[in-house]
Amino acid sequence: MQPDPLTGWCHGVTHCPSPNFNARPDGEISLLVIHNISLPPGQFGTGKVNELFLNRLDPAEHPYFAQIAGLTVSAHFLIERDGHVVQFVSCLDRAWHAGASSFCGRAGCNDFSIGIELEGTDEQPFTAVQYDRLITLARALRHAYPAISADRVCGHSDIAPGRKTDPGPAFDWSRLAAAGIVHTQRDIGT
């Protein structure tokens, strides 16, 4: 899953380029943000997250889709329940995953972060294979972009408190700590 240094696209994952990205203003990559997503909410394996990130979600197909019609969002990666990894945006580009956000007093986390979505919800446990893929991917990203240290891996809720809750209480940070991806004691600077 190592990203190509010239293109920012990872080897060994499915590429599904999203139009929802732009250039990083400074080219900096120094933060990893973990999210969760499911479409419709609480349903897995529908393929609708891909459609959302590709601007192909049919708002007439589900009442929730009508609520989010017109959103132009993306993430760099999606890890599905079965461990399948999809990349939507080059790591070298800015995906639109964090929204209004701040890390250590610095606003606009999309500018300097990589976003990883896990197919899931705040309340339901994630699968073992999702954690395995997340750890493998996070290691590869930290190796390729050394400014992403263990204290610069966080949840969406850490950079957008009060607005976002993901990856949620069901997310087991201790698995990432045991793998050395994050510190055992998470101190996130918002």
SEDREN-291492 format. One record per residue: x, y, z of N, C-alpha, C in turn. Coordinates in steps of 0.2 Angstrom, whole numbers. Layout:
BEGIN
+-------+-------+-------+-------+-------+-------+-------+-------+-------+
:    nx :    ny :    nz :   cax :   cay :   caz :    cx :    cy :    cz :
+-------+-------+-------+-------+-------+-------+-------+-------+-------+
:     X :     Y :     Z :     X :     Y :     Z :     X :     Y :     Z :
...
+-------+-------+-------+-------+-------+-------+-------+-------+-------+
***
This chain:
BEGIN
+-------+-------+-------+-------+-------+-------+-------+-------+-------+
:    nx :    ny :    nz :   cax :   cay :   caz :    cx :    cy :    cz :
+-------+-------+-------+-------+-------+-------+-------+-------+-------+
:     4 :    -6 :     0 :     0 :     0 :     0 :     4 :     6 :     0 :
:    10 :     6 :    -2 :    15 :    11 :    -2 :    13 :    17 :    -7 :
:    12 :    23 :    -5 :    11 :    28 :   -10 :    17 :    29 :   -15 :
:    15 :    30 :   -21 :    21 :    32 :   -26 :    23 :    39 :   -25 :
:    29 :    40 :   -24 :    32 :    47 :   -22 :    30 :    52 :   -27 :
:    30 :    50 :   -34 :    28 :    55 :   -39 :    21 :    57 :   -40 :
:    17 :    52 :   -39 :     9 :    53 :   -40 :     5 :    53 :   -34 :
:     7 :    50 :   -28 :     3 :    50 :   -22 :    -2 :    45 :   -22 :
:    -2 :    41 :   -27 :    -7 :    35 :   -28 :    -4 :    29 :   -25 :
:    -7 :    25 :   -21 :    -4 :    19 :   -18 :    -5 :    13 :   -22 :
:     0 :     9 :   -21 :     0 :     2 :   -25 :    -4 :    -2 :   -21 :
:    -7 :    -7 :   -24 :   -11 :   -12 :   -20 :   -18 :   -11 :   -18 :
:   -20 :    -5 :   -20 :   -27 :    -3 :   -18 :   -31 :    -1 :   -24 :
:   -38 :    -1 :   -24 :   -42 :     1 :   -30 :   -42 :     8 :   -31 :
:   -40 :    11 :   -37 :   -40 :    18 :   -38 :   -47 :    20 :   -41 :
:   -50 :    25 :   -38 :   -57 :    27 :   -40 :   -57 :    35 :   -40 :
:   -53 :    38 :   -45 :   -52 :    45 :   -44 :   -59 :    49 :   -43 :
:   -59 :    53 :   -38 :   -64 :    58 :   -37 :   -63 :    65 :   -40 :
:   -68 :    69 :   -42 :   -67 :    75 :   -45 :   -66 :    80 :   -39 :
:   -68 :    78 :   -33 :   -68 :    82 :   -27 :   -61 :    83 :   -23 :
:   -57 :    87 :   -26 :   -50 :    88 :   -23 :   -48 :    95 :   -26 :
:   -42 :    97 :   -23 :   -39 :   102 :   -27 :   -32 :   102 :   -24 :
:   -27 :   107 :   -26 :   -20 :   107 :   -24 :   -20 :   109 :   -17 :
:   -15 :   106 :   -13 :   -13 :   108 :    -7 :    -9 :   115 :    -7 :
:   -11 :   120 :    -3 :    -8 :   126 :    -4 :    -1 :   126 :    -3 :
:     2 :   122 :     2 :     9 :   122 :     3 :    12 :   115 :     2 :
:     8 :   110 :    -1 :    11 :   104 :    -2 :    12 :   100 :     4 :
:    11 :   103 :    10 :    12 :    99 :    17 :     8 :    93 :    18 :
:    10 :    88 :    20 :     6 :    82 :    23 :     9 :    80 :    30 :
:     5 :    82 :    35 :     8 :    81 :    42 :     2 :    79 :    47 :
:    -3 :    77 :    44 :    -9 :    75 :    49 :   -13 :    69 :    45 :
:   -15 :    64 :    49 :   -19 :    59 :    47 :   -25 :    59 :    51 :
:   -31 :    59 :    47 :   -38 :    60 :    51 :   -42 :    54 :    49 :
:   -44 :    51 :    54 :   -48 :    45 :    54 :   -56 :    46 :    54 :
:   -60 :    44 :    50 :   -67 :    45 :    50 :   -71 :    39 :    50 :
:   -78 :    39 :    50 :   -82 :    33 :    48 :   -87 :    36 :    44 :
:   -90 :    32 :    40 :   -96 :    33 :    35 :   -99 :    27 :    33 :
:  -106 :    28 :    32 :  -110 :    23 :    29 :  -116 :    26 :    26 :
:  -118 :    23 :    20 :  -123 :    26 :    16 :  -127 :    20 :    13 :
:  -134 :    21 :    14 :  -137 :    25 :    19 :  -135 :    24 :    26 :
:  -136 :    28 :    31 :  -133 :    27 :    38 :  -134 :    21 :    41 :
:  -129 :    17 :    43 :  -130 :    11 :    46 :  -130 :     5 :    42 :
:  -130 :     6 :    35 :  -130 :     1 :    30 :  -123 :     0 :    27 :
:  -121 :    -6 :    26 :  -114 :    -7 :    23 :  -114 :   -11 :    17 :
:  -109 :   -10 :    13 :  -108 :   -14 :     7 :  -113 :   -12 :     1 :
:  -115 :    -6 :     2 :  -120 :    -3 :    -3 :  -117 :     0 :    -9 :
:  -110 :     2 :    -9 :  -107 :     6 :   -14 :  -109 :    13 :   -15 :
:  -113 :    15 :   -10 :  -115 :    22 :   -10 :  -110 :    27 :    -8 :
:  -105 :    25 :    -4 :  -100 :    30 :    -2 :   -96 :    32 :    -8 :
:   -94 :    27 :   -12 :   -91 :    28 :   -18 :   -95 :    33 :   -23 :
:  -101 :    32 :   -23 :  -105 :    36 :   -27 :  -105 :    43 :   -25 :
:  -106 :    44 :   -18 :  -105 :    51 :   -15 :   -99 :    54 :   -17 :
:   -93 :    51 :   -16 :   -87 :    54 :   -18 :   -86 :    55 :   -25 :
:   -89 :    52 :   -29 :   -89 :    53 :   -36 :   -94 :    57 :   -39 :
:   -99 :    60 :   -35 :  -104 :    65 :   -37 :  -109 :    61 :   -41 :
:  -110 :    55 :   -39 :  -115 :    50 :   -43 :  -121 :    48 :   -39 :
:  -122 :    50 :   -33 :  -127 :    48 :   -28 :  -134 :    51 :   -31 :
:  -138 :    46 :   -32 :  -145 :    48 :   -34 :  -149 :    50 :   -28 :
:  -151 :    57 :   -27 :  -155 :    59 :   -22 :  -162 :    56 :   -21 :
:  -164 :    53 :   -26 :  -171 :    51 :   -26 :  -171 :    43 :   -24 :
:  -165 :    41 :   -23 :  -165 :    33 :   -21 :  -166 :    32 :   -14 :
:  -165 :    37 :    -9 :  -166 :    36 :    -2 :  -167 :    43 :     1 :
:  -171 :    44 :     6 :  -173 :    50 :     9 :  -166 :    54 :    12 :
:  -162 :    50 :    15 :  -156 :    53 :    17 :  -151 :    56 :    11 :
:  -152 :    53 :     6 :  -148 :    55 :     0 :  -150 :    62 :    -2 :
:  -157 :    63 :    -2 :  -159 :    70 :    -4 :  -157 :    75 :     1 :
:  -155 :    73 :     7 :  -153 :    78 :    12 :  -146 :    80 :    11 :
:  -142 :    76 :     8 :  -135 :    77 :     6 :  -133 :    79 :    -1 :
:  -139 :    79 :    -5 :  -138 :    81 :   -12 :  -134 :    87 :   -13 :
:  -130 :    87 :   -18 :  -126 :    93 :   -19 :  -119 :    94 :   -15 :
:  -118 :    89 :   -10 :  -112 :    89 :    -7 :  -106 :    87 :   -11 :
:  -101 :    91 :   -11 :   -95 :    89 :   -15 :   -90 :    87 :   -10 :
:   -89 :    81 :    -8 :   -84 :    78 :    -3 :   -80 :    73 :    -5 :
:   -75 :    71 :    -2 :   -71 :    65 :    -4 :   -66 :    64 :     2 :
:   -63 :    58 :     2 :   -57 :    57 :     6 :   -52 :    54 :     2 :
:   -46 :    53 :     5 :   -41 :    50 :     1 :   -42 :    42 :     1 :
:   -45 :    39 :     6 :   -46 :    32 :     6 :   -52 :    30 :    10 :
:   -55 :    24 :     8 :   -60 :    21 :    11 :   -58 :    14 :    12 :
:   -59 :    12 :    19 :   -58 :     5 :    20 :   -65 :     2 :    22 :
:   -67 :    -3 :    17 :   -73 :    -6 :    18 :   -73 :   -11 :    23 :
:   -79 :   -14 :    25 :   -80 :   -19 :    31 :   -76 :   -25 :    29 :
:   -75 :   -27 :    23 :   -71 :   -33 :    21 :   -64 :   -32 :    20 :
:   -62 :   -25 :    22 :   -55 :   -24 :    21 :   -52 :   -21 :    15 :
:   -57 :   -21 :    10 :   -55 :   -18 :     3 :   -54 :   -11 :     4 :
:   -48 :    -9 :     1 :   -46 :    -2 :     1 :   -47 :     2 :    -5 :
:   -50 :     7 :    -5 :   -51 :    12 :   -11 :   -48 :    18 :   -10 :
:   -44 :    21 :   -15 :   -41 :    27 :   -15 :   -45 :    32 :   -20 :
:   -47 :    38 :   -17 :   -51 :    42 :   -22 :   -47 :    48 :   -24 :
:   -42 :    50 :   -20 :   -38 :    56 :   -21 :   -31 :    55 :   -20 :
:   -26 :    57 :   -24 :   -19 :    57 :   -23 :   -17 :    60 :   -16 :
:   -13 :    56 :   -13 :   -10 :    59 :    -6 :    -7 :    66 :    -7 :
:    -5 :    68 :   -13 :    -2 :    74 :   -14 :    -7 :    80 :   -15 :
:   -13 :    78 :   -16 :   -18 :    83 :   -17 :   -23 :    83 :   -10 :
:   -27 :    89 :   -10 :   -31 :    90 :    -5 :   -38 :    87 :    -6 :
:   -40 :    82 :    -2 :   -46 :    79 :    -2 :   -51 :    83 :     2 :
:   -57 :    83 :     1 :   -62 :    87 :     5 :   -66 :    83 :    10 :
:   -62 :    81 :    16 :   -65 :    77 :    21 :   -66 :    80 :    28 :
:   -62 :    85 :    29 :   -62 :    88 :    36 :   -67 :    93 :    37 :
:   -68 :    97 :    32 :   -73 :   103 :    33 :   -70 :   108 :    38 :
:   -74 :   112 :    41 :   -72 :   117 :    46 :   -68 :   113 :    52 :
:   -62 :   114 :    53 :   -58 :   110 :    57 :   -51 :   114 :    59 :
:   -48 :   111 :    65 :   -42 :   114 :    68 :   -38 :   109 :    71 :
:   -32 :   109 :    70 :   -27 :   105 :    74 :   -22 :   109 :    77 :
:   -21 :   109 :    83 :   -16 :   113 :    87 :   -16 :   120 :    85 :
:   -22 :   123 :    85 :   -23 :   130 :    83 :   -23 :   132 :    76 :
:   -22 :   127 :    72 :   -21 :   128 :    65 :   -27 :   126 :    61 :
:   -31 :   131 :    58 :   -37 :   129 :    54 :   -36 :   126 :    48 :
:   -41 :   123 :    45 :   -41 :   121 :    38 :   -37 :   115 :    37 :
:   -39 :   109 :    41 :   -35 :   103 :    41 :   -34 :   100 :    34 :
:   -39 :   101 :    30 :   -39 :    98 :    23 :   -32 :   100 :    20 :
:   -30 :   106 :    21 :   -24 :   108 :    18 :   -18 :   104 :    19 :
:   -17 :   100 :    25 :   -11 :    97 :    27 :   -12 :    90 :    29 :
:   -18 :    87 :    28 :   -20 :    80 :    31 :   -22 :    75 :    25 :
:   -21 :    69 :    27 :   -24 :    64 :    23 :   -30 :    61 :    27 :
:   -36 :    60 :    24 :   -42 :    57 :    27 :   -43 :    50 :    25 :
:   -44 :    46 :    30 :   -46 :    39 :    29 :   -53 :    38 :    32 :
:   -57 :    35 :    28 :   -64 :    34 :    30 :   -64 :    26 :    31 :
:   -67 :    24 :    37 :   -69 :    17 :    38 :   -76 :    16 :    37 :
:   -78 :    11 :    33 :   -85 :    10 :    33 :   -88 :     8 :    39 :
:   -92 :    12 :    42 :   -95 :    10 :    49 :   -99 :    16 :    52 :
:  -100 :    15 :    58 :  -104 :    20 :    62 :  -100 :    21 :    69 :
:  -103 :    26 :    72 :  -100 :    28 :    79 :  -101 :    22 :    84 :
:  -106 :    19 :    83 :  -108 :    14 :    88 :  -107 :     7 :    87 :
:  -106 :     5 :    81 :  -105 :    -2 :    79 :   -97 :    -4 :    79 :
:   -95 :    -9 :    81 :   -88 :   -11 :    81 :   -85 :   -12 :    74 :
:   -79 :    -9 :    73 :   -76 :   -10 :    66 :   -74 :   -17 :    66 :
:   -72 :   -20 :    60 :   -70 :   -27 :    59 :   -63 :   -27 :    60 :
:   -60 :   -33 :    62 :   -53 :   -34 :    63 :   -49 :   -33 :    56 :
:   -52 :   -35 :    51 :   -48 :   -34 :    44 :   -48 :   -26 :    43 :
:   -53 :   -22 :    45 :   -52 :   -15 :    44 :   -47 :   -12 :    48 :
:   -46 :   -14 :    54 :   -40 :   -12 :    59 :   -34 :   -14 :    55 :
:   -33 :   -20 :    53 :   -27 :   -23 :    50 :   -25 :   -18 :    44 :
:   -30 :   -17 :    40 :   -29 :   -13 :    34 :   -27 :    -6 :    36 :
:   -30 :    -3 :    41 :   -29 :     4 :    43 :   -22 :     4 :    46 :
:   -20 :    -1 :    50 :   -13 :    -1 :    52 :    -8 :    -1 :    47 :
:    -9 :    -6 :    42 :    -4 :    -6 :    36 :    -4 :     0 :    32 :
:   -10 :     3 :    31 :   -10 :     9 :    27 :    -7 :    15 :    31 :
:    -8 :    16 :    38 :    -6 :    21 :    42 :     2 :    21 :    42 :
:     5 :    15 :    43 :    12 :    14 :    43 :    15 :    16 :    36 :
:    12 :    14 :    31 :    15 :    16 :    24 :    14 :    23 :    23 :
:     9 :    27 :    25 :     8 :    34 :    25 :    13 :    37 :    29 :
:    14 :    35 :    35 :    19 :    38 :    40 :    26 :    37 :    37 :
:    28 :    32 :    34 :    34 :    31 :    31 :    35 :    35 :    25 :
:    30 :    36 :    21 :    31 :    41 :    15 :    31 :    48 :    17 :
:    27 :    50 :    22 :    26 :    57 :    25 :    28 :    57 :    32 :
:    35 :    57 :    34 :    37 :    57 :    40 :    34 :    63 :    45 :
:    32 :    68 :    42 :    29 :    73 :    47 :    23 :    71 :    50 :
:    20 :    65 :    48 :    14 :    62 :    52 :    17 :    58 :    57 :
:    18 :    61 :    63 :    20 :    57 :    69 :    14 :    54 :    73 :
:    16 :    50 :    78 :    11 :    47 :    82 :     6 :    52 :    85 :
:     9 :    58 :    86 :     4 :    63 :    89 :     0 :    67 :    84 :
:     1 :    65 :    78 :    -3 :    69 :    73 :    -7 :    64 :    69 :
:   -10 :    59 :    72 :   -15 :    54 :    70 :   -21 :    55 :    74 :
:   -27 :    57 :    71 :   -32 :    59 :    76 :   -39 :    57 :    72 :
:   -44 :    58 :    76 :   -51 :    57 :    73 :   -54 :    63 :    71 :
:   -59 :    63 :    67 :   -63 :    69 :    64 :   -65 :    73 :    70 :
:   -68 :    69 :    75 :   -70 :    72 :    81 :   -65 :    77 :    85 :
:   -59 :    75 :    84 :   -53 :    78 :    88 :   -52 :    85 :    84 :
:   -53 :    86 :    78 :   -52 :    92 :    74 :   -58 :    96 :    73 :
:   -64 :    93 :    74 :   -70 :    97 :    73 :   -75 :    95 :    79 :
:   -72 :    96 :    85 :   -76 :    94 :    91 :   -83 :    98 :    91 :
:   -88 :    95 :    93 :   -95 :    98 :    93 :   -99 :    97 :    87 :
:   -95 :    97 :    81 :   -98 :    96 :    75 :   -98 :    89 :    72 :
:   -92 :    86 :    74 :   -92 :    79 :    71 :   -90 :    74 :    77 :
:   -92 :    68 :    77 :   -91 :    63 :    82 :   -87 :    57 :    80 :
:   -86 :    56 :    73 :   -82 :    50 :    71 :   -75 :    51 :    72 :
:   -71 :    45 :    73 :   -74 :    38 :    71 :   -78 :    35 :    77 :
:   -79 :    39 :    82 :   -84 :    37 :    87 :   -82 :    32 :    93 :
:   -86 :    31 :    98 :   -84 :    27 :   104 :   -83 :    20 :   102 :
:   -85 :    18 :    97 :   -84 :    11 :    95 :   -77 :    10 :    92 :
:   -74 :    15 :    90 :   -67 :    14 :    87 :   -62 :    13 :    93 :
:   -58 :     8 :    92 :   -53 :     5 :    97 :   -46 :     8 :    96 :
:   -45 :    14 :    99 :   -38 :    17 :    98 :   -33 :    13 :   101 :
:   -34 :     8 :   105 :   -29 :     4 :   108 :   -26 :     0 :   103 :
:   -29 :    -2 :    98 :   -26 :    -6 :    93 :   -21 :    -2 :    89 :
:   -22 :     4 :    88 :   -17 :     8 :    84 :   -12 :    10 :    89 :
:   -13 :    11 :    95 :    -7 :    12 :   100 :    -3 :     6 :   100 :
:    -6 :     0 :   101 :    -2 :    -7 :   101 :     3 :    -7 :    95 :
:     0 :    -5 :    89 :     4 :    -5 :    83 :     9 :     1 :    82 :
:     9 :     5 :    87 :    14 :    11 :    87 :    11 :    17 :    82 :
:     5 :    16 :    80 :     3 :    21 :    76 :     1 :    28 :    79 :
:    -2 :    27 :    85 :    -3 :    33 :    90 :     0 :    31 :    97 :
:     1 :    36 :   101 :     3 :    36 :   108 :    -2 :    32 :   112 :
:     0 :    28 :   117 :    -5 :    25 :   121 :   -10 :    30 :   124 :
:    -7 :    36 :   127 :   -11 :    41 :   129 :   -12 :    46 :   124 :
:   -18 :    47 :   121 :   -19 :    52 :   116 :   -20 :    59 :   118 :
:   -16 :    63 :   117 :   -17 :    70 :   118 :   -17 :    74 :   112 :
:   -23 :    76 :   110 :   -24 :    79 :   103 :   -25 :    86 :   104 :
:   -21 :    90 :   101 :   -21 :    98 :   101 :   -26 :   100 :    96 :
:   -32 :   102 :    99 :   -37 :   105 :    94 :   -37 :   113 :    94 :
+-------+-------+-------+-------+-------+-------+-------+-------+-------+
***
